[in-house]
């Protein structure tokens, strides 16, 4: 029995007759939206332009820190001469903070004081050495439209990136569990009791928002690298050069809501669930279930039809087979191309068929022969015994 309708399930486009309009009225000079599971770019405006990026620079400061330091390592907070209107976490100069708290202060509160301390301590007192690490890592990550001259993100000549490069860097960072948790928090309490609030006011206000980093300077305007996760759909947005904080938030929400309307997650298989039942050749009445080897799903556009079908499943199983043997798969094709395949395994062992009656007789005959007997000899002895009883044979 197949649990897929007719052993094939076609998912028709959910919006076959409805076109989902792209975001309009964006005020950002540069903008980008990516569906990160497939890497599909859903919207782009000037995504490769090299522009000032304000405090989104701190994403690379965080990357270098996470690559070189343990979270428990302790640094002494360095004195910092902040510029006017610069974001600070309010750390105490001379106090001892571990790397985890310094990252919280820098990423949540966008603290320039925390970024300065990380740069100087990791650079062994040399800002130039830390900047060299930032630029080396940018090159290694393939960020060809990026260059750093500050770990903080102030308007500094030669400090720039692009929406596309920022999206790439943010996706790499979100693979780090500590980073992903920190940037999704509306606030955090450091070990000295200091409370730091997130400069991204969308975090906590919208359940699908999971990060990532704000920025603002006169040259860069208002910037936000955003990320959303909702019912299995994962999105990355970047807006640069917005005229205000409100415009930055509005543009980000337009992009992410567009992506969430356009895509959805479909569960294809659940590990251990039976999807087909097969009989065993040779007249056996045994039935064996085929179960999914793993749980799997796929993120697809609502405007695209996918085809789900069983592939490589035979008419019957040939005994013997061990439990857990792969027998076919569930294949998902999108626009005619294989998008996902989940192996199907035998849930139980397939036993060998019992021996037939004819072969059983052969075995019995062989035992007689091996025992020094034959059918002819047995008949002759029986006749002699009968004659003795009739007195026909002398004793």
Protein Blocks (a to p, Z undefined) as FASTA:
>chain_A
ZZbghhiacdddfklmbccdddehiabfbdcdddfknopafbdehklbccdekjmlmmmm
mmmmmmmpcfkbccddddddddehiacehiaehiacdfklmmmmmmmnopaklmmmmmmm
mnnopaklmmmmmmmmmmmnopakbccfbfnopacehiacdfklmmmmmmmmmmpmklmm
mmmpfbdcdfkopacddfblkgojamkbgbjbdcddfklopaddddddeehiacddddeh
iabfklmmmmmmmmmmmmmmmpccddfbdghiafbdcddehhiabdcddddfbdcddddd
fkbccddddehiafbdcddddehiaehjddddeehiafbdcddddfbdcddddddfklmm
mmmmmmmmmnopafklmmmmmmmmmmmmnopacZZ
